[in-house]
Amino acid sequence: MIAGAPFARYGARVTLRHPSADGGAELARAFGFGAHPWGAPTWIGLRVRPGGELRAKAYHAIDRVDERFELPREWPIDLYPVMASLDGDAIEIYLRKRGACDFGEFAARCLEPLGAAPPDARPRPRAREHSLCVSLRRERGQIAAVSLYADWRALPRDADVERVWSASLDERDRVAYQLALAGARSTGFLPTGNWHAMLAWTVESDGARHRAVSITVPAPRDAR
């Protein structure tokens, strides 16, 4: 479950994965991706706009950077691909950094293609092995946005993330975030890890900035 700010941009977002190893084709057909040119997606992202419009987005697991993708030459070389998305005229690729790294240095390097300064990330991610990620979105071949991610290993405890993340949100965004977090917690017991799975900061090519938090929703078998 993803809670983004501003809410007017993000709306409600949930990402789904079929519980069985061979269920990707079934999930693809259910959401209209049975004939996707990249095959059956690994994840489906559901996006509900604040006005109520529902749309689905397909995400595919990948293990190499092939001819579909072009990475900026300024980027760190110690990145490995995790997933990608083909969404209309936009192609996105998501990569994870090997090893540990200072978030500020990582962000500055990844944002060089946009000539943008790193975001004021709060809470500040810690340097932890394989905990930082970056994504690149191109539209008609041009860089449209870069997003930076820090997963739960780089974050403080849940209570601290909640307090700091909420502090700089306006009232509408704060309520949307708190409701999403409460909804996830209400599903049951979280066996391992944090409720806050990942924080993200996005910089668009036009200079616009926004941010989001991914919240873990326990699998149905773990619900109490």
C-alpha beads as a LAMMPS data file, in Angstrom:
LAMMPS data file: protein, C-alpha beads

224 atoms
223 bonds

1 atom types
1 bond types

-500.0 500.0 xlo xhi
-500.0 500.0 ylo yhi
-500.0 500.0 zlo zhi

Masses

1 110.0

Atoms # bond

1 1 1 0.000 0.000 0.000
2 1 1 1.399 3.398 -1.025
3 1 1 0.594 6.728 0.629
4 1 1 1.948 9.670 -1.342
5 1 1 2.131 13.415 -0.877
6 1 1 0.517 15.381 -2.323
7 1 1 -2.555 13.144 -2.109
8 1 1 -4.129 14.973 -5.063
9 1 1 -1.345 13.517 -7.215
10 1 1 -1.170 9.998 -5.773
11 1 1 -4.696 9.111 -4.710
12 1 1 -4.949 5.574 -3.315
13 1 1 -2.416 2.979 -4.483
14 1 1 -2.016 -0.724 -3.824
15 1 1 0.438 -3.131 -5.462
16 1 1 -0.549 -6.794 -5.822
17 1 1 1.353 -9.997 -6.447
18 1 1 -0.236 -13.409 -6.988
19 1 1 0.465 -15.718 -4.021
20 1 1 1.384 -18.693 -6.245
21 1 1 4.562 -18.921 -8.313
22 1 1 2.619 -19.602 -11.524
23 1 1 -0.239 -17.183 -10.946
24 1 1 1.182 -14.259 -12.904
25 1 1 -0.749 -15.102 -16.073
26 1 1 -4.009 -15.287 -14.142
27 1 1 -3.342 -11.908 -12.536
28 1 1 -2.415 -10.420 -15.921
29 1 1 -5.674 -11.556 -17.515
30 1 1 -7.727 -10.268 -14.586
31 1 1 -6.402 -6.744 -15.094
32 1 1 -6.245 -6.654 -18.887
33 1 1 -2.545 -7.449 -19.369
34 1 1 -2.961 -10.878 -20.979
35 1 1 -1.370 -9.622 -24.225
36 1 1 1.319 -7.424 -22.678
37 1 1 4.376 -7.274 -25.022
38 1 1 6.681 -8.112 -22.106
39 1 1 4.634 -11.124 -21.028
40 1 1 2.844 -11.676 -17.727
41 1 1 3.754 -9.033 -15.124
42 1 1 5.095 -9.956 -11.701
43 1 1 3.179 -7.189 -9.917
44 1 1 0.058 -5.147 -10.683
45 1 1 -0.231 -1.612 -9.345
46 1 1 -3.781 -0.340 -8.792
47 1 1 -4.147 3.441 -8.844
48 1 1 -7.334 5.196 -7.746
49 1 1 -7.331 8.914 -8.510
50 1 1 -8.889 11.263 -5.937
51 1 1 -11.841 11.622 -8.349
52 1 1 -12.439 7.858 -8.338
53 1 1 -10.808 6.820 -11.654
54 1 1 -9.190 3.367 -11.434
55 1 1 -6.257 2.303 -13.575
56 1 1 -3.803 -0.576 -13.446
57 1 1 -0.061 -0.602 -14.132
58 1 1 2.064 -3.669 -14.879
59 1 1 5.490 -4.274 -13.337
60 1 1 7.904 -6.953 -14.555
61 1 1 10.812 -8.495 -12.669
62 1 1 14.070 -8.216 -14.657
63 1 1 17.620 -9.374 -14.079
64 1 1 19.525 -7.428 -16.747
65 1 1 19.582 -4.047 -18.494
66 1 1 18.861 -4.777 -22.150
67 1 1 18.122 -2.719 -25.267
68 1 1 14.790 -1.520 -23.867
69 1 1 16.569 0.667 -21.329
70 1 1 19.129 3.465 -21.398
71 1 1 20.835 4.422 -18.143
72 1 1 22.447 7.851 -17.658
73 1 1 26.231 7.742 -17.895
74 1 1 26.440 9.805 -14.681
75 1 1 24.840 7.056 -12.625
76 1 1 26.801 4.751 -10.299
77 1 1 27.935 1.576 -12.033
78 1 1 27.240 -0.674 -9.036
79 1 1 23.495 -0.905 -9.648
80 1 1 21.567 -4.036 -10.508
81 1 1 18.058 -4.123 -12.050
82 1 1 15.040 -5.317 -10.091
83 1 1 11.952 -4.482 -12.129
84 1 1 10.616 -2.408 -15.006
85 1 1 7.352 -1.049 -16.335
86 1 1 5.965 -0.233 -19.769
87 1 1 3.073 2.188 -19.296
88 1 1 1.851 3.815 -22.505
89 1 1 4.659 6.058 -23.789
90 1 1 6.624 5.712 -20.542
91 1 1 9.291 3.133 -19.712
92 1 1 10.580 2.843 -16.152
93 1 1 13.447 0.822 -14.752
94 1 1 14.131 0.239 -11.068
95 1 1 17.591 -0.652 -9.774
96 1 1 19.153 -1.399 -6.386
97 1 1 22.610 -0.323 -5.262
98 1 1 25.101 -2.914 -4.119
99 1 1 26.691 -2.402 -0.715
100 1 1 26.189 0.510 1.673
101 1 1 26.308 4.194 0.746
102 1 1 25.586 7.615 2.196
103 1 1 22.128 8.624 1.002
104 1 1 23.143 12.202 0.180
105 1 1 25.988 11.054 -2.057
106 1 1 23.781 8.472 -3.746
107 1 1 20.994 10.992 -4.340
108 1 1 23.348 13.640 -5.744
109 1 1 24.844 11.172 -8.216
110 1 1 21.486 9.820 -9.369
111 1 1 20.010 13.301 -9.853
112 1 1 22.913 14.607 -11.962
113 1 1 21.051 13.948 -15.247
114 1 1 18.331 16.372 -14.107
115 1 1 20.764 18.909 -12.637
116 1 1 18.709 18.747 -9.434
117 1 1 19.726 18.962 -5.786
118 1 1 19.068 15.998 -3.483
119 1 1 15.770 16.032 -1.585
120 1 1 15.539 17.028 2.058
121 1 1 15.008 13.430 3.131
122 1 1 13.406 13.042 6.539
123 1 1 13.966 10.702 8.238
124 1 1 17.493 10.536 6.892
125 1 1 18.235 7.030 5.537
126 1 1 21.215 5.253 7.086
127 1 1 23.985 3.537 5.130
128 1 1 22.982 -0.136 5.015
129 1 1 23.808 -2.947 2.597
130 1 1 21.574 -3.076 -0.520
131 1 1 19.017 -0.705 1.038
132 1 1 19.042 2.138 -1.528
133 1 1 17.295 2.085 -4.904
134 1 1 16.669 4.405 -7.827
135 1 1 14.245 4.456 -10.732
136 1 1 14.300 6.280 -14.042
137 1 1 11.224 7.119 -16.094
138 1 1 11.585 8.027 -19.759
139 1 1 8.747 9.341 -21.886
140 1 1 9.319 9.204 -25.657
141 1 1 12.995 8.625 -24.937
142 1 1 13.476 11.674 -22.706
143 1 1 14.119 11.543 -18.959
144 1 1 10.866 12.505 -17.231
145 1 1 11.633 11.692 -13.586
146 1 1 14.098 10.119 -11.165
147 1 1 12.962 8.540 -7.894
148 1 1 15.138 7.640 -4.921
149 1 1 14.217 4.911 -2.454
150 1 1 15.353 3.740 0.980
151 1 1 13.976 0.442 2.258
152 1 1 13.219 -0.544 5.859
153 1 1 16.827 -1.573 6.560
154 1 1 17.966 2.041 6.158
155 1 1 15.145 3.474 8.284
156 1 1 14.755 4.039 12.030
157 1 1 12.090 2.189 13.995
158 1 1 8.488 2.506 12.827
159 1 1 7.436 4.970 15.520
160 1 1 10.216 7.373 14.552
161 1 1 9.440 7.093 10.837
162 1 1 5.775 7.826 11.515
163 1 1 6.566 10.855 13.668
164 1 1 9.114 12.428 11.304
165 1 1 7.274 11.609 8.070
166 1 1 4.036 13.106 9.416
167 1 1 5.626 16.293 10.739
168 1 1 6.002 18.042 7.382
169 1 1 2.758 16.879 5.745
170 1 1 -0.229 19.177 5.367
171 1 1 -3.498 18.109 6.980
172 1 1 -4.948 16.268 3.983
173 1 1 -1.746 14.371 3.266
174 1 1 -1.269 13.544 6.947
175 1 1 -4.767 12.097 7.246
176 1 1 -4.318 10.029 4.059
177 1 1 -1.016 8.629 5.341
178 1 1 -2.322 7.853 8.820
179 1 1 -5.430 6.150 7.435
180 1 1 -3.313 3.997 5.108
181 1 1 -1.026 3.005 7.977
182 1 1 -3.970 2.238 10.263
183 1 1 -5.618 0.197 7.519
184 1 1 -2.510 -1.932 7.015
185 1 1 -2.084 -2.498 10.740
186 1 1 -5.724 -3.513 11.086
187 1 1 -5.205 -6.487 8.745
188 1 1 -3.308 -8.396 11.394
189 1 1 0.079 -9.365 12.716
190 1 1 3.251 -8.414 10.823
191 1 1 5.644 -11.371 11.260
192 1 1 8.923 -9.620 10.381
193 1 1 10.319 -6.290 9.273
194 1 1 8.652 -2.884 9.539
195 1 1 5.263 -1.541 8.546
196 1 1 7.171 1.143 6.641
197 1 1 8.712 -0.951 3.870
198 1 1 10.200 1.879 1.803
199 1 1 10.355 5.665 1.526
200 1 1 10.583 7.386 -1.858
201 1 1 11.444 10.871 -3.108
202 1 1 10.753 11.826 -6.740
203 1 1 12.114 14.710 -8.818
204 1 1 10.406 15.434 -12.146
205 1 1 12.205 16.917 -15.148
206 1 1 10.179 20.123 -14.722
207 1 1 11.446 20.501 -11.140
208 1 1 8.319 19.238 -9.375
209 1 1 8.962 17.112 -6.278
210 1 1 6.803 14.640 -4.376
211 1 1 7.287 11.751 -1.989
212 1 1 5.656 8.530 -0.889
213 1 1 5.843 5.720 1.627
214 1 1 5.238 2.031 0.894
215 1 1 3.436 0.282 3.740
216 1 1 3.551 -3.481 4.191
217 1 1 0.218 -5.302 4.134
218 1 1 0.437 -8.794 5.694
219 1 1 -0.449 -11.711 3.455
220 1 1 -3.964 -13.119 4.153
221 1 1 -2.474 -16.212 5.801
222 1 1 -0.730 -13.972 8.352
223 1 1 -3.809 -11.925 9.245
224 1 1 -5.326 -12.435 12.666

Bonds

1 1 1 2
2 1 2 3
3 1 3 4
4 1 4 5
5 1 5 6
6 1 6 7
7 1 7 8
8 1 8 9
9 1 9 10
10 1 10 11
11 1 11 12
12 1 12 13
13 1 13 14
14 1 14 15
15 1 15 16
16 1 16 17
17 1 17 18
18 1 18 19
19 1 19 20
20 1 20 21
21 1 21 22
22 1 22 23
23 1 23 24
24 1 24 25
25 1 25 26
26 1 26 27
27 1 27 28
28 1 28 29
29 1 29 30
30 1 30 31
31 1 31 32
32 1 32 33
33 1 33 34
34 1 34 35
35 1 35 36
36 1 36 37
37 1 37 38
38 1 38 39
39 1 39 40
40 1 40 41
41 1 41 42
42 1 42 43
43 1 43 44
44 1 44 45
45 1 45 46
46 1 46 47
47 1 47 48
48 1 48 49
49 1 49 50
50 1 50 51
51 1 51 52
52 1 52 53
53 1 53 54
54 1 54 55
55 1 55 56
56 1 56 57
57 1 57 58
58 1 58 59
59 1 59 60
60 1 60 61
61 1 61 62
62 1 62 63
63 1 63 64
64 1 64 65
65 1 65 66
66 1 66 67
67 1 67 68
68 1 68 69
69 1 69 70
70 1 70 71
71 1 71 72
72 1 72 73
73 1 73 74
74 1 74 75
75 1 75 76
76 1 76 77
77 1 77 78
78 1 78 79
79 1 79 80
80 1 80 81
81 1 81 82
82 1 82 83
83 1 83 84
84 1 84 85
85 1 85 86
86 1 86 87
87 1 87 88
88 1 88 89
89 1 89 90
90 1 90 91
91 1 91 92
92 1 92 93
93 1 93 94
94 1 94 95
95 1 95 96
96 1 96 97
97 1 97 98
98 1 98 99
99 1 99 100
100 1 100 101
101 1 101 102
102 1 102 103
103 1 103 104
104 1 104 105
105 1 105 106
106 1 106 107
107 1 107 108
108 1 108 109
109 1 109 110
110 1 110 111
111 1 111 112
112 1 112 113
113 1 113 114
114 1 114 115
115 1 115 116
116 1 116 117
117 1 117 118
118 1 118 119
119 1 119 120
120 1 120 121
121 1 121 122
122 1 122 123
123 1 123 124
124 1 124 125
125 1 125 126
126 1 126 127
127 1 127 128
128 1 128 129
129 1 129 130
130 1 130 131
131 1 131 132
132 1 132 133
133 1 133 134
134 1 134 135
135 1 135 136
136 1 136 137
137 1 137 138
138 1 138 139
139 1 139 140
140 1 140 141
141 1 141 142
142 1 142 143
143 1 143 144
144 1 144 145
145 1 145 146
146 1 146 147
147 1 147 148
148 1 148 149
149 1 149 150
150 1 150 151
151 1 151 152
152 1 152 153
153 1 153 154
154 1 154 155
155 1 155 156
156 1 156 157
157 1 157 158
158 1 158 159
159 1 159 160
160 1 160 161
161 1 161 162
162 1 162 163
163 1 163 164
164 1 164 165
165 1 165 166
166 1 166 167
167 1 167 168
168 1 168 169
169 1 169 170
170 1 170 171
171 1 171 172
172 1 172 173
173 1 173 174
174 1 174 175
175 1 175 176
176 1 176 177
177 1 177 178
178 1 178 179
179 1 179 180
180 1 180 181
181 1 181 182
182 1 182 183
183 1 183 184
184 1 184 185
185 1 185 186
186 1 186 187
187 1 187 188
188 1 188 189
189 1 189 190
190 1 190 191
191 1 191 192
192 1 192 193
193 1 193 194
194 1 194 195
195 1 195 196
196 1 196 197
197 1 197 198
198 1 198 199
199 1 199 200
200 1 200 201
201 1 201 202
202 1 202 203
203 1 203 204
204 1 204 205
205 1 205 206
206 1 206 207
207 1 207 208
208 1 208 209
209 1 209 210
210 1 210 211
211 1 211 212
212 1 212 213
213 1 213 214
214 1 214 215
215 1 215 216
216 1 216 217
217 1 217 218
218 1 218 219
219 1 219 220
220 1 220 221
221 1 221 222
222 1 222 223
223 1 223 224
